[in-house]
Amino acid sequence: MRAPIGDFDNAGPAAELLDQLAAPVAAAVRDWEGPVPVDQLLHVDTEAEKADTAVFLETYGQDLLETSANCVVVAAKQGGVRTLAGCVVLSSCRVDVNGAVRRGLGARKVSFAPHETAVGETGMEYGGITPIGLPAGWPLLLDAEVAALPWVLIGSGSRRGKLIVPGKALATLPGAEIVEGLGVRG
């Protein structure tokens, strides 16, 4: 099947390709519930060495600049308590850590989680972290622009392969909260 976005010739239902996903992502897809049917979660194979944005766009389609999203892990501190959370914004944006994220998490201080923490806590590869399969109990801040997309390309938990899902599917994930202005252009 051809993917609904990008230049991918081989898209397939993620539920039939669980071995292509990181373990926590595969578990989340296997146990999928909600208003978006699991067969609308698609997997596309990509080359790990082409994961950097400029090369990725050149290889798989320029339209992906505005139809793909990144999931970053942040660490918030409030009253001596540290909370980890996922933040999802368009690939063309940066996360408003000191504004929208801090307010959204009700934290005094927020920073990007260290590489080792993000990888260790999610069970996913750096560069492939995705909102599907984040640890239970984590807040998930989702930029309103991402949630509004008919289709959005996100990570699969590894640097090789991506998921293409309806934006509204991300809004139904556990702990998800839609945040206006989470992603800042420029």
Disulfide bonds with the S-S distance in Angstrom:
none
